[in-house]
Amino acid sequence: MSESNIFKVLSDKQRRDILELLKDGRKSAGEIASILDTTPQALSYHLRLLKNSNLVLEYKIKNFIYYEINLTVFDELILWIEQLRGDKK
């Protein structure tokens, strides 16, 4: 996914809140929904966008689905931003 699409996904506060929750480790959709006080439908929409942009990874363990932040995408964004800066130090 291009940087512009990732920034578009990150522009929504609800999705940023989900990422903030996931920085502490894997959580189920139920845990995320109850902490953020959101409906399952709204959460599903936001998680789908986060997964499609590879910002969130999905893990299935038995009958449960857990979500985890994918830091490699953020590492790539940081590298891209640093390349924009060039050698201006």
Phi, psi and omega in degrees: 000141182286161180301321182296322178291322178296316178297325177296316178296321181285348183289344181271127182299321180299318179291323176295323177296320178298316179297321177300318178295321185282347180294340179270000178130176182300143175217152176277164178299322179298318178297315181297313182299318182289323179293317182273355180053056180235162180282154177301325180294315179295317180296318179302318178300310182294319178296323178298316178295318178295320178292317181296333178268004180064018177281339180228139176254148182247133178236130177257123178234109186055241182264010185244149176243129179241152181240144183218143179290142179256097185288342181296326177295319178293323175300317179295321177296319179297317177299317179299316180295319178297324177294327177295325180293327185071214182261029181278089179237000000 
